[in-house]
Amino acid sequence: MSTALLTDRYELTMIDAALRDGTARRPCVFELFGRRLPGARRFGVVAGTGRLLQALRTFRFGDDELRYLRDHDVVSGETLAFLEGYRFTGSIRGYREGELYFPGSPILTVEGTFAEAVVLETLALSILNHDSAIANAAARMSIAAGDRPLAEMGSRRAAEHSAVAAARAAYIAGFGATSNLEAGRAWGIPTMGTAAHAWTLLHATEEEAFRSQIDALGTSTTLLIDTYDIRTGVETAIRVAGTGLGGVRIDSGDLPTVAADVRAQLDALGATGTRITVTSDLDEFAIAALAASPVDSYGVGTSVVTGSGAPTAGMVYKLVARQDAAGGWVAVAKASTDKASKGGRKAAFRTLDRGTATSELIAVSDGFERIDTPSEHPDARPLQVTLVDHGDPDAAYEGPVGVAQARAHHALVREELPVTALALSRSDPALPTVYIDAAD
């Protein structure tokens, strides 16, 4: 399916006007970045890059898309002809998926003509703003959970396609599984799930429901014990499954108190190896509050798929450099109050002191040809990679393989954070963003 109309009308009307005045093919540099971190959090997580690269492959104006634009007089005939042959032939460099970012980080740098680059604005922002918001929340929950596994189970709290994207982003940022089967199929994420309260209510008794589930799934399954009385549910579960029952799930009540009571009851019954999973509207703060409780794993729904209070990453896509009429490069920037951008092409590095990150270092070049390289910053880690080379997306960052690599990369770079970055309270970014002029 074409992704070409997953965009705003003004992207195409700008192309229409640019074709008329001759600026459509002017070489430009666009940048995607966040002015601030959402929710006064201490770091952000880049997610959605692989999905954007796949979407770019199908960003084509076919007969149906052109017919719609023509029938609704969106653009002129000249622009329709341009769009019919549209292919992005430029280049995109940016932060690897799973990488951390901070205010001003040049998460994506898109180079091409004005017409071919500006039309990608809405698509890039809609994917990265959504996925990075989910990853931001998921990373905080992963930090709060520590070594305890997290499962994403929020599909019913999101739109159907957003649910799949949310599962993907959460997995990259530290969750270990999802309830969403399409996310499992499309992105290679482990899936989980056994039964809901409807299963127990379907049967005449809780015991009958448990026996049927054990018969179908074996004693390694997890039984939901809070449909009626939790204490009775635990007793029934162990009577039916024996002390080798894999797990029980608690979805209601004062979780720290209930979890402690259930653990004590399981141990008294001899089910010392039966694991306890808790669900019930968890977020990072609720998970942190359960750190001292005898909980073995968490299932998170609404909070993770809605960004836990910050549903968008707030990223923007701005023109930062262009050629002038004489062919020279000019840095350009927006100067609006509270919305200013910084012009110029940028190279980004993370400075490190004995393995701990100390700053986000951004070297700004007024020109185009000269840009800082890793050799000029030996005490820093370069953050940008080539994602699209002359219109060709790098397949290594796409599909299940790309997701696995992003997840592994995130785990590595999170280890670089100073300990203060792991706190859940509102604060300034954990690392300062430092701008320097590119080396001559």
C-alpha positions in Angstrom: 0.0 0.0 0.0 1.3 3.4 -0.9 2.3 5.7 2.0 2.4 8.8 -0.1 -0.9 10.3 1.2 0.1 9.8 4.8 1.0 13.5 4.7 -0.4 17.0 5.2 -1.8 19.0 2.3 0.6 21.8 2.7 3.6 19.6 1.9 2.1 19.3 -1.6 1.0 22.9 -2.0 4.6 24.0 -1.1 5.9 21.7 -3.9 3.3 23.2 -6.2 4.5 26.7 -5.5 8.1 25.7 -5.6 7.8 24.2 -9.1 6.2 27.5 -10.2 9.0 29.7 -8.9 11.9 27.4 -9.7 13.0 26.5 -6.1 11.7 22.9 -6.1 15.0 21.5 -7.2 17.1 23.6 -4.9 19.4 21.4 -2.8 18.4 21.5 0.9 19.2 20.0 4.3 16.3 19.2 6.7 16.7 18.1 10.3 14.4 16.2 12.6 15.0 17.0 16.3 13.2 17.7 19.6 13.5 21.1 21.2 12.9 19.6 24.6 12.3 16.2 26.2 8.6 15.4 26.8 7.4 15.4 30.3 10.6 16.9 31.7 12.2 13.5 31.4 15.9 13.0 31.6 16.6 11.3 28.3 14.7 10.3 25.2 14.8 7.1 23.1 14.8 7.1 19.3 12.3 4.6 17.9 10.5 4.3 14.5 13.5 4.6 12.3 13.1 1.1 10.7 9.4 1.7 10.2 10.2 5.0 8.4 12.7 3.3 6.1 10.1 0.7 5.1 7.5 3.4 4.6 9.9 5.3 2.4 10.1 2.3 0.0 6.3 2.6 -0.7 6.2 6.4 -0.8 4.9 6.4 -4.4 2.1 8.4 -6.0 0.2 5.7 -8.0 -3.0 6.1 -10.0 -5.3 6.1 -7.0 -3.3 8.8 -5.2 -3.0 11.0 -8.2 -6.7 10.6 -9.0 -7.6 11.8 -5.6 -5.3 14.8 -5.8 -6.6 15.7 -9.2 -10.3 15.2 -8.3 -9.9 17.5 -5.3 -7.8 20.2 -7.0 -5.0 19.8 -4.5 -2.2 20.7 -6.9 -1.7 21.7 -10.5 -1.2 19.4 -13.5 2.5 20.2 -13.5 2.8 19.0 -9.9 0.8 15.9 -10.6 3.3 15.0 -13.3 6.1 15.6 -10.9 4.5 13.4 -8.2 3.8 10.6 -10.7 7.6 10.2 -11.1 8.5 10.9 -7.5 11.3 8.9 -5.9 13.4 10.1 -3.0 16.9 10.2 -4.4 18.6 12.0 -1.5 20.4 10.7 1.6 19.4 10.4 5.2 21.7 10.2 8.1 20.6 9.9 11.7 20.8 8.3 15.1 20.4 4.5 15.2 17.1 3.2 16.4 17.3 2.6 20.1 19.9 5.4 20.6 19.3 8.0 23.3 18.7 11.6 22.4 18.6 15.0 24.1 17.3 18.5 23.2 18.7 19.6 19.9 20.0 16.1 18.9 20.0 15.9 15.1 18.0 12.6 15.1 17.6 12.7 11.3 19.3 14.8 8.7 17.6 14.6 5.3 19.5 15.9 2.2 17.9 16.3 -1.2 16.1 18.8 -3.3 13.5 20.9 -1.6 10.6 19.1 -3.3 11.7 15.6 -2.6 12.8 16.3 1.1 10.0 18.5 2.3 7.3 16.0 1.4 8.7 13.5 3.9 8.1 15.8 6.9 4.7 14.5 8.0 5.5 10.9 7.5 8.8 11.1 9.4 7.3 13.0 12.3 4.2 10.9 12.6 6.3 7.7 12.9 9.1 9.0 15.1 7.0 11.1 17.4 4.7 8.2 18.1 7.2 5.4 18.4 9.8 7.5 20.4 7.1 8.5 22.9 6.3 4.9 23.5 10.0 4.0 23.8 10.6 6.9 26.2 7.9 5.5 28.5 8.9 1.9 28.1 12.6 2.7 28.9 11.5 4.3 32.2 9.3 1.3 33.0 12.2 -1.0 32.2 14.5 0.9 34.5 11.9 0.7 37.3 11.4 -3.0 36.8 15.1 -3.8 37.0 15.7 -7.5 36.2 12.0 -8.4 36.3 10.4 -9.1 32.9 7.9 -6.7 31.3 5.2 -7.6 28.9 3.4 -5.1 26.7 -0.4 -5.8 26.6 -2.0 -2.5 25.6 -3.4 -3.3 22.2 -7.0 -2.7 23.4 -6.0 0.9 24.4 -4.7 2.0 21.0 -5.7 2.1 17.4 -5.1 -1.2 15.6 -2.0 -0.1 13.7 -0.7 2.1 16.5 -0.9 -1.0 18.8 1.5 -2.9 16.6 3.9 0.1 16.4 3.7 0.5 20.2 4.6 -3.1 20.8 7.6 -2.7 18.6 8.8 0.4 20.3 8.3 -1.0 23.8 10.3 -4.1 22.9 13.2 -2.0 21.6 13.2 0.0 24.9 13.3 -3.0 27.2 10.0 -4.9 27.3 10.5 -8.7 26.7 7.2 -9.7 25.1 3.9 -8.5 23.7 0.3 -9.8 23.6 -0.1 -8.5 20.0 0.2 -11.3 17.5 0.7 -9.0 14.5 3.7 -7.4 16.3 5.0 -10.9 16.8 4.6 -11.8 13.1 5.8 -8.6 11.6 8.7 -7.7 13.9 9.8 -11.0 15.5 8.7 -10.0 19.1 8.0 -12.9 21.5 4.3 -13.1 22.3 2.5 -14.1 25.5 -1.0 -14.5 26.9 -3.2 -17.2 28.4 -6.7 -16.2 29.6 -8.9 -13.3 30.7 -11.6 -13.0 33.3 -14.1 -14.0 30.6 -12.6 -17.5 30.6 -13.4 -18.0 34.3 -16.9 -16.4 33.9 -17.6 -18.8 31.0 -17.5 -21.8 33.3 -19.8 -22.8 36.1 -17.0 -22.6 38.7 -13.5 -21.2 38.9 -12.2 -24.7 39.5 -13.8 -25.9 36.3 -12.1 -23.0 34.4 -8.7 -23.7 35.9 -9.0 -27.4 35.1 -9.9 -26.7 31.5 -7.0 -24.3 31.1 -4.5 -26.7 32.7 -5.8 -29.5 30.4 -5.2 -27.3 27.3 -2.0 -25.6 28.3 -0.3 -27.7 31.0 0.8 -26.8 34.4 3.4 -24.3 33.2 0.5 -21.9 32.4 -0.4 -18.8 34.4 -3.9 -18.8 36.1 -5.8 -15.5 36.7 -6.8 -15.7 40.3 -8.8 -12.5 41.0 -12.1 -13.0 39.2 -13.7 -13.7 42.6 -11.9 -14.1 45.9 -8.1 -14.0 45.5 -7.3 -16.2 48.5 -9.8 -18.8 47.3 -8.4 -18.5 43.8 -4.9 -19.3 45.0 -6.1 -22.4 46.9 -8.1 -23.6 44.0 -5.2 -23.0 41.5 -2.8 -25.1 43.5 -5.3 -27.8 44.2 -6.0 -28.2 40.5 -2.5 -27.7 39.1 -0.3 -28.9 42.0 2.7 -27.1 43.5 4.4 -27.1 40.1 2.0 -24.4 38.7 3.9 -22.0 36.5 2.3 -18.8 37.6 -0.6 -16.8 38.9 -1.7 -13.3 37.7 -3.2 -10.6 39.9 -5.1 -7.8 38.1 -6.7 -5.9 40.9 -6.4 -4.7 44.5 -3.7 -3.0 46.5 -0.9 -4.8 44.6 1.9 -4.6 47.2 -0.3 -6.0 49.9 -2.0 -8.5 47.7 1.3 -9.7 46.2 2.8 -10.3 49.6 -0.3 -12.2 50.8 -0.3 -14.4 47.6 3.4 -15.2 48.0 2.9 -16.2 51.5 0.0 -18.4 50.7 1.7 -20.0 47.7 4.8 -20.8 49.9 2.6 -22.2 52.6 1.0 -24.5 50.1 4.4 -25.7 48.9 4.2 -23.8 45.5 7.5 -21.9 46.2 8.4 -21.9 42.5 5.1 -20.5 41.2 5.7 -17.0 39.8 3.5 -14.0 40.4 2.6 -11.6 37.6 0.8 -8.3 38.3 -1.1 -6.2 35.8 -3.8 -3.6 36.6 -3.0 -0.1 35.1 0.7 -0.1 35.9 3.0 2.7 35.0 6.7 3.4 35.9 5.7 4.8 39.3 3.5 1.8 40.2 6.3 -0.6 39.1 8.8 1.3 41.2 6.5 1.1 44.2 6.5 -2.7 43.8 10.3 -3.1 43.8 10.3 -4.5 47.3 7.2 -6.7 46.7 7.4 -10.5 45.8 6.5 -9.9 42.2 8.2 -11.8 39.4 7.0 -10.0 36.3 4.7 -7.2 35.1 2.2 -6.7 32.4 1.6 -3.1 31.2 -1.2 -1.8 29.0 -2.6 1.7 28.8 0.4 3.6 30.1 3.0 2.2 27.8 0.9 2.5 24.5 0.0 6.1 25.4 3.4 7.3 26.4 2.6 7.3 30.1 1.5 11.0 30.2 3.6 12.1 27.2 1.8 10.7 24.1 4.1 12.5 21.6 7.9 13.1 21.6 7.3 16.6 20.3 9.9 16.4 17.5 10.0 18.9 14.6 11.3 18.8 11.0 13.0 22.0 9.9 15.0 23.3 7.0 18.5 24.1 8.3 20.6 24.7 5.1 20.0 25.4 1.5 21.9 26.5 -1.6 21.5 30.0 -2.8 21.0 31.1 -6.4 24.8 31.2 -6.9 25.2 27.6 -5.7 26.7 28.5 -2.3 25.4 27.0 0.9 23.5 29.1 3.5 22.6 28.1 7.0 19.0 29.0 7.8 17.0 28.9 11.0 13.7 29.7 12.5 13.8 32.6 15.0 10.3 32.5 16.5 9.9 32.9 20.2 10.3 29.6 22.1 10.5 27.8 18.7 13.9 28.9 17.4 16.0 26.3 15.5 19.8 26.2 14.9 20.9 26.4 11.3 23.6 24.5 9.7 24.5 20.9 8.9 25.5 19.0 12.1 27.6 16.1 13.3 26.7 14.6 16.7 28.9 12.9 19.3 28.4 11.7 22.8 31.3 12.6 25.1 32.4 9.9 27.6 34.4 9.9 30.7 35.5 6.3 31.6 32.4 4.9 29.9 29.9 7.3 31.4 28.2 9.9 29.1 28.9 13.5 29.9 27.4 15.6 27.1 25.7 15.7 23.7 28.3 17.4 21.5 27.0 18.9 18.3 29.5 20.3 15.7 27.7 22.8 13.5 28.9 23.6 10.0 27.7 26.7 8.1 28.9 25.1 4.9 28.0 21.7 3.4 31.1 19.9 2.3 33.0 20.1 5.6 31.7 18.2 8.6 33.4 16.9 11.8 34.5 13.3 11.8 35.2 10.9 14.7 39.0 11.6 14.4 38.4 15.1 15.6 36.6 13.9 18.8 38.5 10.9 20.1 36.9 11.1 23.5 33.4 10.9 22.1 31.2 8.3 20.4 29.8 9.3 16.9 26.0 9.1 16.9 25.0 9.2 13.3 24.9 6.5 10.7 23.8 6.4 7.0 20.2 5.2 6.8 19.5 6.1 3.1 22.2 6.5 0.5 21.1 8.2 -2.7 17.5 7.0 -2.3 18.4 3.5 -1.2 17.4 2.6 2.4 19.7 0.4 4.3 17.8 -2.9 4.8 20.0 -3.7 7.8 17.8 -1.4 9.9 14.5 -2.8 8.7 12.3 -5.8 9.7 12.8 -8.1 12.6 16.6 -8.0 12.2 16.5 -4.2 12.5 14.3 -4.5 15.6 16.7 -6.9 17.3 19.7 -4.7 16.5 17.8 -1.6 17.9 16.9 -3.5 21.1 20.5 -4.6 21.6 21.9 -1.1 20.8 19.5 0.5 23.3 20.6 -1.8 26.1 24.2 -0.9 25.4 23.8 2.8 25.3 21.6 3.0 28.3 24.6 1.6 30.3 26.4 4.8 29.5 24.0 7.0 31.3 25.0 8.6 34.6 23.1 7.2 37.6 21.1 10.5 38.0 19.5 9.8 34.6 17.7 6.8 35.9 15.5 8.7 38.4 11.8 8.9 37.5 11.2 12.4 38.8 10.8 15.5 36.5 14.1 17.2 36.0 16.5 18.7 33.4 18.0 16.5 30.8 20.7 14.2 32.2 23.2 15.4 29.6 23.8 19.0 28.5 23.7 19.7 24.7 26.9 21.5 23.7 27.2 23.2 20.3 30.6 23.9 18.8 31.7 25.2 15.4 32.8 22.5 13.1 36.6 22.2 12.7 38.1 24.2 9.9 
